[in-house]
């Protein structure tokens, strides 16, 4: 965070702390309260000139504003304790917040300690239009051991469940629950920033019964991973993630007999299916608090840079960056998913399809970066090495995706290794009997081991 922005963030925290203290000390409407609220509003408005949303998080002993540590929690002790006691570890303030809304928010926080029910506490913030609260999903940088992977796996599972609720709200109410979606994306974006490798590995999990919802979450994670790799961070990263989550939301209007058909669609059914891009854009344009990027990505994500794709007859001199990286993530996740009418494809074949079309359907630089991000053999993949050993991929090596870091589990005779060991294949020198590259992916089900406990 540049110095002026850091100073503004520090001033925002000082004003927030002063407002919370004054709410405890003075009666409603007291001039000191109103002066602090005014200062807080000014700080927020200044930061909103640079970004559409401000995220304040309490992670461990640090207070973070838009992914950057700003202060230690003990410098705002009473305020932090009050918020945490109320189950609040993250506050998101969207552009458009008013003084009246800030005043009501501060008053609500001051009253929370008198509310015993956790559900009632959560409900106290449900009606705020520009302020959202929640918990920080990942509270520390995760070293990718089994315990931490279990934590991230739980977060991923909750995200899939939330995606289902967002989908249901779009079906029943005509628009998705933007607040619910934003809260989930805030957590995923933080996890992408802290442990992208582990989270990307989780997207290899597949459950046909929940394909629609896992696809929503996977594309969102893959898009945020790509976006962060090209330097996008903070609130804009979350907007990319939210747009990706919503890219297929128009399918809520697709007849179920078409959407869930187990066989190949007829030409007439495919025409119906293709309407989801227009339906999605219409739904998202009418959804309050949805970033402008979301309807654009929903409308364009099946367009290609050479003018092919659909909607037919739509010509763009160029596609939005969010559209292009979402298109890559969408194709990748759909091809590797096993469904009733489609076998999953191994990653190396999917990437060959993407690379074959780079420069025509997909931007060649973005495809190259995607290959570097995912690897020919992504983290969590079971693989066979060139000398016959079986291993699990633990880290992708961008310069040579055929030579990642692996953990060897079975020797060349197929016997389990007594003590698994790690190899950086990119460091291995070609010599007899020493593994130096991956030659093929394997099915972990054949070995009755969950590879995600090993990455």
N, C-alpha and C positions, 0 to 999 in steps of 0.2 A: 504494500500500500504506500503510495507516494506520500511525502511529508505533509502537504496540505490536507490530503484525505485522512491521514492518520490524526492530524490535529482536529479535524471535524468530527471524526469518530470518538476521540477522547472527550470532546465537548459534549457530544450527544450522551455519552455515558454519565458524565458529571450532571447534566441536566436531568437525566432519567433518575439518577440516585437522589438528587435534591427534590425532585417531584414526589418520589415515593416517601421520603422522610417527612416532607411537609404534610402529606396526606395523613400520616400517623400522628402528627403533632398539633395540627390546626383543624378547626371546623370547616365544613364544606363552604366554599366560596370565599375563604380568607384571601386577602390580597397577596400573601406570600405564596400560597398555592397557585394562584392565577399567574403570578410573575414567573414561577418555575415552569408552569405549563407553557407559557408563552416562549420561554427560552428553549424548552424542549422542542416545541413546534418549529422554531426558527432553525435549530440544528438539523431536524429531520428534513425540512424543506431544502436546505443547502445540499444535503447528501442526495436528495431526490433529483437534483439538477443533473446528477451524473449517472444515476441508476434508478430503475423503476421500483426496486424493493430493497429494503435494508434488513439484514438478518443478524440478530444479536444472539449469540450462543454462549452457554456456560459449559465449558469442556474441562473437566478436571479442576485445576486451580486457575484456569485462565478464562477471561472473557474475550470472545472473538466477535469481530464485526466483519461480515462478508469474508469469511475464511482467513482473516488475519488477526493474530493475537494483539490485543490493544491494552489490556490491563490485567492485573492479578485480581482474583475474586475477593481477596481479603481487603482490597481497597474500597470495595462496595459491600462490605460484610453484611449488614442488616438487610439490604435490598436483595442480595443474592440469596441469603437464607430464606427470606420470605417467599421469593419466587420458587426456589427449589422445594420448600415445604409444601407449596401449592402444586407441585408436579410440573413446574414451568422451567424448562432448560433452554428453550429457544423462543424468541419473539421475532416475527416477521412483520414489518411495517411497509405496506404498499403505498405507492404514490397516490395522492388524493386524500390522505388521512386529514381530518379536521381537528381543530382545537377541542371542540365538543367531544369528539371520539376519544382523543387522548385523555381528556379529563375523566370521562366515564371509565376508560381502561384503568387509569391509576386508582380511581375509587373502587373499582371491582377488585383489583389486586389487594387493596387495603382491607377489604372485607372478607377475603378468602379464608383467613385463619378461623373465621367463625362458622365456616361451612364444613361439616364433618364428612359428607359423602363425596367420594372422588368423582362420581358421575355428575353430581351437582356442580362441583368445581369446574369440571370440563365444560359443562353446559353453560356456565356463566359467561363464556367467551364466544359462544356459538353465533351470536347475532352481530358481532363486529364485522364490518364490511372490509376494512382496510388493515386490520390487525389480526394475526393468527399466532397461536401459541402451541407449543408441543414439547416433546422430549427430544433430546439429542440421541440419535440412534446409536452411533459409535462414539464412545466417550474418550478414546485414546487411539493413537496410531497403532494399527494391528500388525503384530508379527504373525505371519501366516502359519500358525501351528493349528493343531486339531481343535483346541478350545476356542480360539478366535474364529476359525472357520465355522464352528458351530454357531457362534454368535451371529456371524454374517449370514449364514444359511437361514437362521431364524428371521433375520431382518428381511431377507429375500422372500421367504415364505409369506411374511406379513404384507410385503409389497404386492405380491400376486393376489392375495386376498383383498387388499385395498383396490387393486385394479378391477377386480370383480364388482366391488361396490360402486366404483365410478361408472362402470359399464351399465350396471343396473339402474343407476340414477338417470343416465342418459336415455335408457329405454322407457322408464316410467314417467319421468318428468320432462323429457324432451331436451335436456341439456345435462352434461356431466357435472358432478359435484366438484367445482374447481378448488374449493378450500381443502377438501379431502385429498385431491390429487396433488396440490401444491405442497401440503405437509409431507406426503410420502416422497415427493421428488426432492424436497429439502434434505431428507435423510439419505436418499440414494446418492445425491450429489456430494454430500459430505463423505460418504463411504468411497465414492469414486476418487475423491481427492486424497483420501487417507490410505486406501488399500485397493487400488484399481485391479491389481493382478488377481486377488482373491475373489473380488466381485465378478470380474469377467469369467473366472473359472466357474462360478455358480450358474452362469447363463447356459452352461452345457447340460444342466438338469432339464429333463423333459417329462411332462405329464400330459398325455393326450387329452384326458378329460378336461384339463385346464389350458389347452393350447392357446385359446384366444387371449387369456389373461397373462400367461407366461410370455407370450409373444409381445404383448404390450410392454411388459417390464424389461424383457431382454433387449428390445429395440431401444428403449430409453437408456439402458445402461451402455449399450454399444455406441449410441450416439454421443452420450456424455463422455465416454472414453475417447472417442475420436475428436470431439470438440476440445477437450482438455489438451490433447496431443498437439493441436494447432494453436494453442495459446488462449483458448476461451475459458474464463473462470468466473467465479462470483455469481451475481444474479443472472448474467447472460447465460451461463452454463445451465442454470436451473430452467431458464426459458427454453433452451434447446431440449432439455430432458422432458419438460412438460409437453412440448410440441410433439416429440417422438412418442410419448406415452399415448397421445390422442390421435396418432396418425390414421388409425383405422376406425375411429369412433363412428364414422358414417355407416358402418356395417350394422349398427343397431336398427337401421331401417331396412336392411336386406332381409327378404323372406327367409325364414329358417330352413325351408326345404332347399333353398339354394345355398345358404351359408353353411349348412351342415351336411350337404350331400356327400356321401362317401365315394362316389365315382366322379369321373371327369365331367366337367360341366359341358352342356351343349352350347352351341353358339348363342342361342337365345338366352340361356341362363347366364352366360358370361357377360352379355350386354347388361343384364340386371345387376350382376356383381360389380361391374365397373362404375355403376352409379354411386358407389360408396364414397368416391373422392369428392364429388359435388355435395352429397349429403353431409359429409364430414365438415366441409368448409362452411356450409350453412349453419350447422349446429354450433360450431365453435365461434362463428361471428356473432351469434346471438347469446353466447354464454358470458355473463359478467365476469370480470377479473381474469379473463383468458388472454394471454399475451398475443399480440398481433401476428407473431410468427406461427402460432398453432394452426389457424385456418389456411395459411399459405402452404405449410408442409402437408396438411391433410389433402389439399387440392392437387399439389404437384408431385407427391411422392412416387407416382407411377410414370411420371414424365422422364424422358431421358435427354441428355444434352444434344443428341443428334436429331431431335424432333420426334422420335418414336415414342411409344407408350401411349398412355391415355390420361385425361380425356382427349379424344380425337379432335383434331382441328385447332388445338391450343398451341400456339407458337410463342416461345419465349426466347429473346436474344441471349439470355443466360438464366440459369436456375439459382435460386437462393442457396447459400451454403448449407443451411439447415435441411433443405430438401435433398441436396446431393448426398450428404452423409447419412441421412435417414434412408434414402433409397438403397445405399450399400448395405446398411444394417438390416433392412427389411428383407432383401434378397438372401443375404447370408443366413439369417435366423430361420427364414422359411425353408431354405434348402436343407438345413441340417436337422430339421424337425421331422420326426417320424409320425405320420398320421395314417388314418385308415386307407387313404388313397395314394399315399406317397411314402416310399422308403427314405430314410435320411441319407444324405450324402456325406462322405468324409470331407473334412475341412480342405484338404489339398485339392480335391476336385472342385469344390465351391470356389476357392480362390482362383483356380484356373479359369472358371467361367467369368468371374469378375475381371480378371486380367485380360482375357480374350476380348472383352468389350470395353476395356479402358481406352479413353480417348474418343470413343464413339458414344456408348451409352453412359459410361461412368467417367468421371474426371480421373485421369491417369495418376495425378499426384495424390489424390485422396485414396485411390485404390492402393497405391504403394505404401502410404502411411497406414492404411488399415491392415495390410499384410504384416507390417512391422509391429503393429499393436497386438494383433491376434496370434501371429505366427502360423506357419504351415501346420504345425501341431500345437494347438493351444494348451495353456496351462490346465492340468487335470486330465489330459489325454493319456491313455495307456498306449505305449509304442514298442515296436520291436527295433532293436539296434542292429547295426550292420554286422556285428559279431554274434548275434543270436540272443543276447540278453533281453529281458522284458523290463521296462521301466515306466515311471510316470513322469510327465513333464512338469517341472516346477517353476521354470522361468524361461521366457522367450528371449532369444538373442536376435535383436533386430537386424544386424548386418548379415546374418546367415540363418534364416529361419529353419533350416534343416539340422542345425546344430545347437539345440537349446540346452539349458541345464536340466538334468534328469536325476531321478533317484532310482537306482537299480534295485529291483525286487526279486527277480528270478534269474538264475544263471542260464547259460546257453543250453543246458540239458533240461531245463524246465523246472529245476528244483528251487524252492524258496531260499533266498539268501538269508543266512542266519542274522546278519546285521546289515540292513540296507544301507547303501552308501551313495553319496551324491557325486555326479560328474558334470563338469562344464565341458560339453562336447566341443565347443568352439576353441578350447585350449588343447584338445587332444591332438597329438601328432600321429599321422597315419603309420601304424606299425602293426605287425601281425598280432592278433588276439586282443587288441585294445580298441574298445568302441570309439568311433569318431563321428557317427551321424545316425539319424533315424532313417529307417527304410520303409516303415509302414505303420499305420494306426492299428490298434487292436481293440476288441470289445472287453471292457473291464468285467462284464458279467461272467465271462468265462473263467475269471480268477477269483470271483466272490470277494472282491475288495472294493470298497468305496474310495476311488482315487482322490476325492476331495478332502479326505482326512489326511492326505499325505502332501498337500501342496502348501 
